[in-house]
Amino acid sequence: MIHDLPEEVRLGLRAARTRNLRRRSRWRLHAGDEIYPILRLWKGGFALEAAVAPHVRGFVDIYDGSRHLYQCLVVCSALDGDERVYEFKRQTAVVRTAPLDFYRDENAPLALLP
């Protein structure tokens, strides 16, 4: 059905879809000093708008608003219409505290009284 529409209408619909994805998403890609809005994010990768997205390779950071979510190693895989699709080679979740190197018992006392 969409193939029966005039070219201007199809281009307008595509631009509206991209604008809606950009507005709804809080995800941001930080590559060095540059920041790019992420249109879609899934388990194996993410998509940026092709018009503003460079060929990003290497280590990047992904944020949800101001919250740091992932440190990733990415490669550019394909150009899909108006989107540039990237794949993760490595995706590590950022944790707020350092990992423990010992087992902490749930019932252990918090402090010892003299």
C-alpha positions, 0 to 999 in steps of 0.5 A: 500500500505504501508503494502506491503513494506519491514520492513526496508523501512517502518522504514526508512519512519517513521524515515524520517517523525519524523525527518521532523516534528522535524526539521519543528517545532519551538514549545518546551515543557519546563518541569522544566529544561528539554526542548523537541521538540513538533512534533504536537500541536492541540487544545486538546493536543500535541505529543512528540517523544516517544524515548526522551519523559518522562512521563510528568505530571503537569505544563509545558510551551509551547514556539514557539521559544523564545515566551512563548505561554501557561502554561498548566497542562498536562497528558500523555494519550497514546503511538501512534507509535513513538509518545507519545500523551499528553492531556491538562487538562488546557491550559492558554494563556500567555499575555504580559500585566496585565489585566485591572480591569476597562473599558477604553473608546476608546475616552478618552483623553490620558492626561489632560492639565492644 
